Amino acid sequence: LWTASTQLEQQIYATGQINDKRFFKRIMLLFKTYSERAIRSTPAFLVSRTLISALSNVDKGVHVDTAAPAPASPSPPSSSGGAAPVASSAAEAAAADKEKQRLLEEGELNVTDFITSGEVVAGEQEAAEALQENEKLKRTLQQALFPVRHMTLEQVRVMRERHSGRELPGFSPYSAVEELIKEFKGQWSAHARECLEEVAEATQAQAGGLVMRIFERFPKAQRAVGMALTDFIEDLTT
């Protein structure tokens, strides 16, 4: 039992003399996936054609580089001055990419900046459709860990009016804020439960295999320890 518990602890925390760290990496990947799912379940609001996240990239702990490749150095100006407009255009494009990157890191994404050239996003409705259907935009949202769901200002206004009562002018009803958070909070428990079940399944398989190997010469002890291990893991997940 001491050998089994020691080896299992080393595999869980990737410590000691163990060289195989696949189990530790698998668990860390499950935690990372849960973290990303939780981040993408935080509040976000669509204001006209701009999606605003409640979290900046600093809050998320990520960095997303969406800037276009640096333009090639412009050719020396010709006698007719034809190269000057090219250099000016390249500088403007670089400045636009830099500003787009800055806003993205602060949690703001202008839908028109991330769709295929030629597509038209005239207003909020078209922006909402693009967020659901445009593949390039969806990849950017996933890479930047932007929320999957969002609310429009009209939806927020309707919610606020539904809860308005005897509040002082300029104050939002507390119950409206609670409902807004619940709109997103409900997803967090589902993500946590899914992560817990995946970790429990991985732990059961890893620990079960360890018990089978160490107690191979003692079938009765193998069964008893295996059943105790299963019961223990089930207790942790219920």
Residue pairs with C-beta under 8 A, 6 or more apart in sequence:
1 225
3 214
4 210
4 211
4 214
4 215
4 225
6 16
7 18
7 210
7 214
8 206
8 207
8 210
9 15
9 16
10 16
10 17
10 18
11 18
11 20
11 21
11 23
11 24
11 206
11 210
12 23
12 24
12 27
12 203
13 24
14 21
14 24
23 202
23 206
26 202
27 199
27 202
27 203
30 195
30 198
30 199
30 202
31 195
31 199
33 195
34 191
34 192
34 194
34 195
36 145
37 187
37 191
37 194
37 195
38 188
38 191
38 192
39 55
39 60
39 145
39 147
40 142
40 145
40 146
40 147
40 148
41 147
41 148
41 149
41 184
41 187
41 188
41 191
42 53
42 54
42 55
42 147
42 184
43 53
43 54
43 147
43 151
43 180
43 181
43 183
43 184
44 51
44 52
44 53
44 54
44 146
44 147
44 149
44 150
44 151
45 51
45 52
45 150
45 151
45 152
45 153
45 156
46 52
46 124
46 127
46 128
46 131
46 150
46 151
46 152
46 153
47 124
47 152
47 153
48 123
48 124
48 127
49 110
49 111
49 112
49 121
49 123
49 124
49 126
49 127
50 108
50 109
50 110
50 111
50 127
51 108
51 109
51 111
51 127
51 131
51 141
51 146
51 150
52 107
52 108
52 109
53 107
53 108
53 109
53 146
53 147
54 107
54 147
55 107
55 145
56 105
56 106
56 107
57 63
57 64
57 104
57 105
57 106
57 107
57 144
58 105
59 107
60 145
62 144
62 145
63 105
64 104
64 105
64 140
64 143
64 144
65 101
66 97
66 100
66 101
66 104
66 114
66 140
66 144
67 97
67 98
67 100
67 101
68 93
68 97
70 94
71 90
71 93
71 94
74 83
74 86
74 87
74 90
75 83
75 86
76 83
77 83
77 84
100 110
100 113
103 109
103 110
104 144
109 140
109 141
109 144
109 146
111 121
111 127
111 130
111 131
111 137
112 121
112 127
114 134
114 136
114 137
114 140
115 121
115 130
115 134
115 136
115 137
116 134
116 136
119 130
119 134
120 126
121 127
121 130
124 152
128 150
128 152
130 137
131 137
131 138
131 141
131 150
140 146
141 148
147 184
149 183
149 184
149 187
151 180
151 183
156 180
159 176
159 179
159 180
160 172
160 173
160 176
162 176
163 173
163 175
163 176
163 179
164 173
164 176
165 173
167 173
196 237
197 237
200 233
200 234
200 236
200 237
203 233
204 229
204 230
204 233
207 229
207 233
208 226
208 229
208 230
211 222
211 225
211 226
211 229
212 222
212 226
215 221
215 222
215 225
216 222
